[in-house]
Amino acid sequence: TWLTASAHIITAVIGSGVLSLAWAIAQMGWVAGPAVLFAFSFITYFTSTLLADCYRSPDPVHGKRNYTYSEVVRANLGTKS
């Protein structure tokens, strides 16, 4: 079925990603591996914080909700001139 096929695709993508992450960290060693992992976790945290701040803009409590990236760009940068 469509649901089973989707589950297999997601499992295949996540499985290979998880296995390649462990291999990449092992190839970099004990110093560079955790350092790169920490750097990527900081980048992920930073970008998710930016997205959360842009969900309602310009006011974080009463601002208009932005459901797409295009709406976020328009709310923060304005329309094209």
C-alpha positions in Angstrom: 0.0 0.0 0.0 0.9 3.7 -0.2 1.4 3.8 3.6 3.8 0.8 3.6 5.8 2.1 0.8 6.2 5.5 2.5 7.3 3.8 5.8 9.9 1.8 3.9 11.3 4.9 2.2 11.5 6.8 5.4 13.2 3.8 7.2 15.7 3.5 4.4 16.6 7.2 4.4 16.9 7.4 8.2 18.8 4.1 8.5 21.5 5.1 6.0 21.8 8.6 7.5 22.3 7.2 11.0 24.9 4.6 9.8 26.8 7.2 7.8 26.9 9.6 10.7 28.6 7.0 12.9 31.1 6.2 10.2 31.9 9.8 9.5 32.5 10.5 13.2 34.8 7.4 13.4 36.8 8.6 10.4 37.4 12.0 11.9 38.6 10.7 15.2 38.0 11.5 18.9 38.8 15.2 18.7 37.4 16.4 15.4 34.4 14.1 15.3 32.7 15.4 18.5 33.8 18.9 17.6 32.1 18.7 14.2 29.0 17.1 15.8 28.8 19.9 18.4 29.2 22.5 15.6 26.3 21.0 13.6 24.2 20.8 16.7 24.8 24.5 17.5 23.9 25.4 13.9 20.7 23.4 14.1 19.8 25.1 17.4 20.6 28.5 16.0 18.5 28.0 12.9 15.6 26.5 14.8 15.6 29.4 17.1 15.5 31.8 14.2 12.6 29.9 12.7 10.7 29.9 16.0 11.2 33.7 16.3 10.0 34.3 12.8 6.8 32.2 13.2 5.0 35.3 14.6 6.5 38.6 13.5 7.0 41.4 14.1 5.4 40.8 17.6 6.2 37.3 19.1 2.9 37.2 21.0 0.3 39.0 18.9 1.9 39.1 15.5 0.5 37.5 12.4 1.4 33.9 11.9 3.7 33.0 9.1 3.1 29.6 7.7 5.5 29.5 4.8 9.1 30.8 4.3 7.8 33.3 1.7 5.5 34.8 4.4 8.4 35.1 6.8 10.6 36.8 4.2 7.7 39.3 3.3 7.0 40.0 7.0 10.7 40.7 7.9 12.1 42.2 4.7 9.0 43.6 3.0 7.7 43.2 -0.5 9.8 43.4 -3.6 10.2 46.9 -4.8 
